[in-house]
Amino acid sequence: MSEKQLIVTIDGPAGVGKSTVSRELARRLGFTYLDTGAMYRAVAYACQNAGVNPADEDAVAALIHDLIIELQPPTSADGDVRVFLNGKEISNFIRTQEMGMLASRISGLPVVRDKLTDLQQQMGRKGKIVAEGRDTGTVVFPQAAWKFYLDARPEERARRRAEQLRDRGEVADETEIRAQIIKRDQDDRQRTIAPLKAAADAIIIDSTNGTADDVTRLMIAHIKQNSFQPV
């Protein structure tokens, strides 16, 4: 275990509770929460805002060359990470289903993947982080000490996402959301670069019938039983 990094990775598709669990796990461990998905959403937002076609890799490469993406802690215990693009906060603009779908397309581009993976690895060098995403255990932090993969049935994931949107005062169609979730799953799993999958040494947890607290407690129990230094 001496070569392992003091990092927890939590991968999985959209709507399985990764963000909620990651925030709470980081809080309980005293670690920093790294939302890698927010970084891809930031690039997607930059492309949309600049009118750049996400299929044009050269144009995307030119756009992201000088992009500065910063993540700051949420303002509340159950809030999302605050995201800044070139010094401007864009947190409220990137948490939409549309931006999630665009981020999935963007993430398949090697130039985007390479840039953000490098940034994420820089953030993780000091350790003590909980990294959430789709390839944190397989690509970004392959030497992470503890790896988890969350999953849940599409119906439950659509229900949770619809509930989130309604809590924000937005209209939500669960049937449409479910279709979008299934499409994004296919796109993420079939892409050539860093496809969505569980790391070979990840603990797989189905969160369909469990609460975020149930999942967090399972993770903490595993971390304590398999710890190479006190946490």
C-alpha positions in Angstrom: 0.0 0.0 0.0 3.0 2.3 0.2 2.6 3.5 -3.4 -1.0 4.3 -3.0 -2.3 7.9 -3.0 -4.3 9.2 -0.1 -7.3 9.6 -2.5 -10.8 8.3 -2.6 -12.4 8.0 -6.1 -16.1 7.7 -6.7 -17.2 7.0 -10.3 -20.5 6.2 -11.8 -23.2 7.4 -14.2 -25.4 10.5 -13.7 -28.0 10.5 -11.0 -26.6 7.8 -8.7 -25.9 10.2 -5.9 -22.2 10.7 -6.4 -22.1 14.4 -5.6 -24.1 14.0 -2.4 -22.1 11.1 -1.2 -18.7 12.6 -2.2 -19.4 15.9 -0.4 -20.4 14.1 2.8 -17.6 11.6 2.7 -15.1 14.4 2.2 -16.6 16.2 5.1 -16.4 13.2 7.4 -12.8 12.4 6.4 -11.6 16.0 6.5 -10.7 15.7 2.8 -11.2 18.1 -0.1 -14.0 17.3 -2.5 -13.0 17.4 -6.2 -15.9 17.5 -8.7 -14.3 16.5 -12.0 -17.6 16.5 -13.8 -18.0 20.2 -13.0 -14.8 20.9 -14.9 -16.2 19.2 -18.1 -19.4 21.1 -17.7 -17.3 24.3 -17.5 -15.7 23.5 -20.8 -19.1 22.7 -22.3 -20.4 26.0 -21.1 -17.4 27.8 -22.6 -18.0 26.2 -26.0 -21.7 27.0 -25.9 -21.1 30.6 -24.8 -18.5 31.1 -27.6 -20.6 29.4 -30.2 -17.9 26.7 -30.8 -19.1 23.4 -32.3 -18.1 20.6 -29.9 -17.4 18.4 -32.9 -14.7 20.7 -34.1 -11.7 19.6 -32.1 -9.3 22.2 -33.5 -11.8 25.0 -32.5 -12.3 23.5 -29.0 -8.5 23.1 -28.6 -8.0 26.8 -29.4 -10.8 27.8 -27.0 -9.5 25.8 -24.0 -5.9 26.7 -24.4 -6.1 29.6 -22.0 -9.2 28.7 -20.0 -8.8 29.0 -16.3 -11.1 26.7 -14.3 -11.3 27.1 -10.6 -13.3 25.1 -8.1 -14.2 26.5 -4.7 -16.0 24.9 -1.7 -19.8 25.1 -1.7 -21.5 27.8 0.4 -23.5 25.2 2.3 -23.0 21.7 3.5 -25.4 20.3 0.8 -24.5 22.7 -1.9 -22.6 22.1 -5.2 -19.0 23.0 -5.7 -18.7 26.6 -7.0 -17.2 26.8 -10.4 -15.4 29.8 -11.9 -14.4 30.2 -15.5 -11.7 32.9 -16.2 -12.7 34.5 -12.9 -16.4 34.5 -13.4 -18.7 32.2 -11.5 -20.8 30.0 -13.7 -22.1 27.6 -11.1 -25.8 28.2 -11.9 -25.3 27.8 -15.6 -23.7 24.4 -15.7 -26.1 22.3 -13.6 -28.6 21.6 -16.3 -29.5 18.4 -18.2 -28.5 20.1 -21.5 -25.1 21.0 -20.2 -24.6 17.5 -18.9 -25.3 16.0 -22.3 -22.9 18.6 -23.9 -20.3 17.8 -21.3 -20.5 14.1 -22.3 -19.8 15.0 -25.9 -16.9 17.3 -25.0 -15.3 14.7 -22.7 -14.7 12.4 -25.6 -12.3 14.8 -27.2 -8.6 13.9 -26.5 -7.6 17.6 -26.2 -10.2 18.2 -23.5 -9.6 15.0 -21.7 -5.8 15.5 -21.6 -6.1 19.1 -20.3 -8.5 18.4 -17.6 -6.9 15.1 -16.5 -3.6 17.0 -16.0 -5.4 19.7 -14.0 -7.1 17.1 -11.8 -3.9 15.2 -11.2 -2.2 18.5 -10.2 -5.0 19.1 -7.7 -4.6 15.6 -6.3 -0.8 15.6 -5.7 -1.1 16.6 -2.1 -3.6 13.8 -1.5 -6.5 13.9 1.0 -9.2 14.4 -1.7 -12.4 12.7 -2.6 -12.6 12.7 -6.4 -16.0 12.3 -8.1 -16.4 11.6 -11.8 -16.5 8.9 -14.5 -12.9 8.0 -14.9 -11.3 9.1 -11.6 -10.4 5.5 -10.5 -9.5 4.2 -14.0 -7.5 7.1 -15.5 -7.1 10.1 -13.3 -6.0 8.5 -10.1 -5.2 4.8 -10.8 -3.1 4.6 -7.6 -5.9 5.9 -5.4 -6.1 4.0 -2.1 -9.8 3.6 -2.2 -12.1 3.3 -5.2 -15.8 3.1 -5.5 -18.3 2.8 -8.3 -21.9 3.8 -7.7 -24.8 2.7 -9.8 -28.6 2.6 -9.7 -31.5 1.8 -12.0 -32.3 4.4 -14.6 -35.9 4.8 -13.3 -34.6 5.8 -9.8 -32.0 8.1 -11.2 -34.6 9.9 -13.4 -36.8 10.2 -10.3 -34.0 11.8 -8.3 -33.0 14.2 -11.1 -36.6 15.3 -11.6 -36.9 15.9 -7.8 -33.8 18.0 -7.9 -35.1 20.1 -10.8 -38.5 20.6 -9.1 -36.8 21.7 -5.9 -35.2 24.4 -8.0 -38.6 25.5 -9.4 -38.0 23.9 -12.8 -40.3 21.7 -14.9 -39.2 18.1 -15.0 -40.4 15.3 -17.3 -39.2 12.0 -15.8 -39.8 10.0 -19.0 -37.7 12.5 -20.9 -35.0 12.6 -18.2 -34.8 8.8 -18.2 -34.3 8.7 -22.0 -31.5 11.3 -21.7 -29.9 9.3 -18.9 -29.9 6.1 -20.9 -28.5 8.0 -24.0 -25.7 9.6 -21.9 -24.9 6.2 -20.3 -24.4 4.8 -23.8 -22.3 7.7 -25.0 -20.1 7.6 -21.9 -19.6 3.8 -22.0 -18.9 3.6 -25.7 -16.5 6.5 -26.1 -13.0 5.5 -27.2 -11.1 7.6 -24.6 -11.7 6.9 -20.9 -15.0 5.2 -21.2 -17.3 5.0 -18.1 -16.6 1.8 -16.3 -15.7 0.5 -12.9 -12.0 0.2 -12.0 -10.9 -3.4 -11.6 -10.2 -2.8 -7.9 -13.3 -0.6 -7.2 -16.0 -1.5 -4.7 -19.3 -1.5 -6.6 -22.3 -0.1 -4.7 -25.9 -0.1 -6.0 -27.6 2.9 -4.5 -31.1 2.3 -5.9 -32.6 1.4 -2.6 -30.2 3.1 -0.2 -29.9 6.6 1.1 -26.8 8.8 0.7 -26.1 8.2 4.4 -26.3 4.4 3.9 -23.8 4.6 1.0 -21.4 7.0 2.9 -21.4 4.7 5.9 -20.5 1.7 3.7 -17.6 3.6 2.2 -16.3 4.8 5.6 -16.4 1.2 6.9 -14.4 0.0 3.9 -11.9 2.8 4.2 -11.3 2.1 7.8 -10.9 -1.6 7.2 -8.5 -1.0 4.4 -6.5 2.0 5.6 -2.7 2.2 5.1 -2.6 5.2 7.4 -5.0 6.8 9.9 -8.0 8.7 8.4 
